[in-house]
């Protein structure tokens, strides 16, 4: 820690941080465009101008090192004039299309224009007009809005490891464009649009779907893999519209991959809202009655899955299953949350964020001991051979090597209507994680809580509530028999 002065007030700050972040920690906001805490510093936008004591000219805060005795001024007339000049240049060719721009409401250009701009423009010439382009499979660039901050180019080169974008021409004609003939096709097109401080980069997936001020925002955790990126869940009319990255510098979390960001449709569409028996819609009492009969008749039961469940749901479900075992100690129950090969291995990365384990809570299930000695393949073999009488599958695809003649003994708990639901003997609808709230444990063992962001359809149970009802239904006859014995 070192002591510096900001606007004549002394603060103790972390010398390892960039001056913009150090000032923010001290409660002083320095406006910027091109700076990003996870990318290299280039000082291109000239928005973060400050005065440094002893230096005659204005300097960029982003490339000013933090050191003992540094004294800066962020609110002088010179600084304000410098920033206003920067804004005037940036807005000279920028179209006044905020009412139709998807970035409106969360745009740094809007914020800095209000905070540092003059409010009027002296530019009297025709604004530059460059046609919009599709530069990716899910990415559009509006050249007229681009302020050439170079964030997108740096992000691709430094984080994705690709060089699809470049800066072409000079001065008035400068333009960010494709450096290759092929369109961008990597897993971070959403991140490119996210880090763009203006509305120059946009995604087809979210284009014109909603205004940002119509969303209700909830703190959540991405469900796409075991990394557990922190996100803001944007919900409107009880539908999940968008994931936006929630920066967590202390966890080194700044970005979000496309697999997690855009995998949202299943939360809103094709939901399983009815109980199913032998591939046909049924009623809950009939399905539960069949489940109880199968449970009582089975001496060995396997439960597969759980990596998509919250820690709270898994903990409660495990406790209930233990109670069920105590009722009939002869019954053998095996729980295996690992249904994919990557879940059995140390974390394997697809890229710098995405892992090969597409379950958000494999680690949480392992910490609760929901694993077997034999593994998924031997469990399925035992089921096919009749050594396991019943199979309960929690939000997973049925293994392909299941004997079709055994499907009547399979119970599927799922959030969506799927082939597994239609093939299983019994299927029950369950709540998604966003309708419950709770926590996931990521690949590094970090337990992260998230808020309930959606309201579950009336009567829809969670996985733990399914097991709770099963326990209640099995306990009731026992209590009745005890009562009759006393009479």
N, C-alpha and C positions, 0 to 999 in steps of 0.2 A: 504494500500500500504506500502511496506517496501523497503529498499535500500539493494541491494546485489551487489557483484562484480563478473563479469564473464570475465575471462581472463584479469584481472586487470582494467577493465572498470566498472564504477559504473552505475547501472541501478535501476530505480524504477519499481517494479513489484507487481503484485497482490499476496499476501501471501496465498490466498485461492486456487491458482492454483498449479498443479503439476509442479515440477521444469522444466520438459521437455517443457511444454506449456509456462511457464513463460519465459524461455530462448528464445523460438521461438518468443514470443511477442517482445522480445528485439532484434530480428534479428539474434539470434545464434541458429543454428540447431544442435541438439544432436540426433544421429542416434539411432534407437530402433527397436524392433520387437514385443515383448510381450505386451508393454504398449498400452493401449487404454484409451482415456479420459472418456469413459462412463463405463469402467469396473474396477474391483478392481485391485490393484497393487500387482504383485507377484514376479517381479524381476527375471524371469526365464531365459531370453535370454542372459543377461550380455553384451548386445551390447551398452548400454547407459553409459558406464564407464566414470567416471570423477575423477579428483583430488579435494579433499576438503582441504582447508588450515587448518593445524593442525591435520589432520588424515593421518597416514602413508600409508595406503593401498588405492588402487582404490576403488571407491564406485559406486553403481548403481544410476544414477540420478533419476530414476522413484520413488524410495522410500526414497529419500532425502528430508526432509521437507524444505519448503521455510521459512526463518526467517530473521529477521533484522541482518545485519552484515555478512551474509553467503558469503564466498569467494570461488569460484570454478574455476578450470582450465579445459578447454575442448579441448585444442589443443596442449598439451605438448607431448614430445616424449614418455613418459610413457603411456599416454592415447592412443596415436596412436598405440603403441605396443600392449596394452591390447585389443583394438578393433580388430586389425589385427589378434590376436590370436583367438579371438572369431569367427571371420569370417572363419579362417582356419579350426576350428573344425566343424562349421556348414556346410562347403562345402566339408568336407572329404568324406561324403557319398552321397552328393547331386548330382543327375545326371546332366550331361551337355547337357540338352535337351531344352534349351531356344528356339531354332528355331521352335519346335513343341509344346511349352507350351502356353496355352491360356493366362497366366498371363504376358507373355513377353511384355515389354513396359510400364507396370504399376506395376512392381514387386519390393517390398522393398529389396529383397535379391539382385537383380541386382543393385539397387541404392547403397546399402551399400557395395556391393562387389567393385564397382567402387570407392566409396568414402573412404572406410576404409580397403579394402582388399589388399593383397600383389600382386595379379595378377598372382601368380604361386602357385602350390600346391606341398607339400612334401609327400603327401599321395601316397604310392606306392602299397597298397594292393588292392584286389578286392573290389569294392564298394558293400555295402549291397543291396540286391535286394529282396524286399517284393512285392508280387503281388498286383495290384490295386484292390480295392473293391467298390462295390455299397453299400453305407450305408444309402441311402435315396431314396425316390421315384423320386427325382430329384437331387441327390447328389452322387458324386464319390470322393473317397479319394485315392490319389497317395502317398502311404506311403514313397516312396523313396525321395520325395520332402519335406516331413514334417520336420520342425525344432523344433517341440515340444514346441511351444511358449505358448500353453494352452489357446489361445484366444477363440477358438471354444468351449471348455469345459466351460469356464467362461461365455461366452455369453449365452449359453443354460441355465445354472443354474441361472444366475442373471437376464436375461431379458425374456427368453421364459418360464422359470419355469419348465423346464424338464431336466432330466439327462440321455440323450441318449448316450453321449460320455464319455470316461474315458481314463486315462493314464495307460498302462499296461507294465509289465516287467521293467527292470532297465538298466541304463547305455547304452551300445552299442545296446541293444535289445529293448529300450524304443519305444513304439508305441501308437499312438492315435487310438482308435477303438470303436466299438459299445459296450456299456455296457449292452445292452438288445438284445433279439433275434429278435425283430421286427425292421424293417428299420425306419429311421426318416421320419415322415409324418406331420410335423408341417408347419406353414406358414412363416418360416424364413430360409429355406434351401439356398435361394439366399444370405441372409445376412451372413450365415456361410462361403460361398465361398468368399463373399465380404471382410470380416474382416481377412481372411487368408492372411498373408503378403507374402506368396509364392504361387506357383501353386499346393498346395496339395489338396485343396478342389475345386471342379469344378461342374458346373451344366450342365445337359444334354441339357437344353433349349438353351444354348449359346455355347456349345462345338464345336470348330472348325468352327464357322460361319464366323468369320472375324478377321483380325488383328486390334488391337486397334489404330494403327496409320493410318488406312484407314478411321476412323470415323471423321465426323465433330461434334464438341461438342457444345451444346447449354444449357443454364441455363433454367430449366423448373420446373414444379410442378407436382407431381404425381396425376393422375386423378382417382386413385382407390377408394378413400373414402374421407371423409370430414376432415381428419387430415392434408392433404396438405404437405406431405414430400417434401423437396427440392431435386431435382435430376439433373443429367447431362444426357441429351438426346443424345444418340449416333446415328447419322444418316449417312447412306451411300447410294449413288445413289438414294436419295430422299425416302429412306425407313427407318423406325424406327427399329433399330436393338436391342437396349439395353437401359435400365435405370440403372444408377449407382448413388448411394447415394451421395448427396452433403452435407458434414458435415457443420452444422450451430450451433456451440457451444452456441451462444447467444440465439438461439431458442430451445436449447436442442434437436437438430435433428442430429442423428448419423446413423440411420438404416433405412431400407426399407423392407416392408413385400412382400411376394411372389405375393399376389393378384395384387398389383400395379406394381411390377417389371416386371412380365411376361405377363401382359395383354396388349400385343402390336400388335398381329397379325391382329386385326380388323383395325388397321391404314393402313396396307399394302394390305390386301386381302379382297375380297368380298365387295368392296366399291360400293355404289350406285352412278352410274355416268349417269343415264338416268332418265328422268321424267316418271312417271308411272300413268296410268289412268285405273281404274277398273282392276288392276292386269296385265295389258299389257303395254309394252314400248310405250311411246308417245313422242311428241315434246313439248318444253317448252311453245310455244305460245298457243297451244291447252290446256295445263294444266292450265296456267295462266288465260286464257279466262274462263275456267270452275270455277276456284277459284274466279274470280271477280264476275261472275254471282251468285255463291253461297253466297258470301259476301253481295252483294246487296240485295239478297232475304232473308237474315237472319236478324231477329230482335234481336236475342240473340246469342252470340258467346262465346265459352269457349276456352281458350288457356291453354293447359296442358304441364308441363315440363319447363325446363330451367336450371335445376341443373347441367347440363353438359356444359352449355354455359359460356363464359367469362363474366366478369362484363361489359366490354365495349359493347359486343354484346347485352346483356340484356338491358343495359341502352339505347342504340340506338333503339332497337326494341320497348321498352316501349314508348319512345318519339314518334315514328312513329305511334304506335297504338293509342296513345292519339290524334294525328293529324287526324287519320281516324275517331275517335269518334267525333271530332269537326266538321267534314264534315256532319255527320248524328247523331245529338244529341239524336235521338230516339233509336239508336242502343245501346244495352247493351252488354258490353264485360267484361268477368270475366277471370282473369289470376290466375292459381293455379300451382305453381312450385313444390308443394309437392305431389308426386304421390306414395310414399311408407310410410308405418306407421312410420319407424324410423325418417323420416323427420319432423314428428309432435311432436316428443319427445325431451327431453334433450339428449345430446350425450350419446350413449350407446357403450361401447367398446366391441369388440370381443376379443381382446388381447391388449397388451400394446401400439400398434400403430393403428391397423385396427379398424374402427368403423362400426356400422351396417348400417350407411348411406353411400351408395356407390356412392354418388354424390359429386364431388369436390367443387361445388359452391352453395349448398343449402343456406348457410348463406348469400352469396352475393345476391341471389334472394330475400331472406327475407328482407334484408336491403333496397332493392329497392321497397318493398311493393308488390311483385308478389305473393300474397296469398289472399285467399277468406275467407269469414266468414263460409261458408258451408263445405268446404273440398272436397276432391276428390270423395268420395263415393256419396255424395248428388249431386254433379255435374253430375256424370254418370247417376244417377237415373233421374235427370231432363232431361238429353239428351235422355234417353230411353223413357221418357214420352212425348217428343216433346216440352218441355218448353225451351230447348236450341236447336237452329236450326242447328248449325254447331260446329264441334269440330276440333281444330288444335292441333296436338300432336308433340312436339319437342323432338326428339331423346329419346323416351320412348316406352316401349312395351304397346300395346293397352290393357286396362283393360279387363279382361276375361268376365266381366258381361255386356259388351256392347251388345245391341240388334243387331243381325246380319242384320236386315232389315234397320238399321240406318247407316251402314258402308259407304253408298254412300255419306253421309254428313260428313265424316271424312277426314281430310287432315293431312298427316304425313310428317314431315320434318326430314330426317334421313341421317346419314353418310354411312350406310351399308344396303345392301339388306337383308330384314328380312320378317318374316311372317306379321308383321304389315304393311309393305310397300305393300305387295301383297293383303292384305285384304281391305285396305283403298280405298275410292273412288278416291282420288288423293294422289300422293306422289311426293315429290321434294327432290333432293339431296342437301346436304349442306356440307360445309367445316368442318373438325375436328378442335379442338382447337389448335392443333400443326401447322395448316396451317394459323392461324391468329395471334397468340401472344396475349398478354393481361394480365389479372390477374384473380385469384380466391380468394375468401375469405374463410378461413378455419373455422373449428368448433369454434375456439376461437375469431373469428372476425379479424384475421390477414390477411390483404390484401397482396398477394404475386404475383409479376409480373413474367412473363416467356416470353422467346423469341420465335419468329416464327422459327420453326425448319424444316418445310417441305414446299415444294411448292405445292400449290393446282393445280389440273388439270385445264387446261385452260377453262374458262367459268363457273367454279363451284362457286356458290354464297354462302355467309355466311347467317345465319338466318336473321340478320338485313338487309342484301341486298335483301332477299326475300320479307320482309315487305316493304322495300323501293320501290321495283318495284311495289308491290301491290298498294301502295299509289300513285305512279306516274300514274299508269294505271287508277286509279279511279279519280284522279284529272284532267286528260287530258280532258275527256268528259265535265266536269264542265267548264273548261276554254273555250272549244270550244263553249258551249252553251252561255256563257257570251259574247263571241266575236260576235256570231250571233245576240244576242239581241241588241248589240250596233249598228250593221249594219242596 
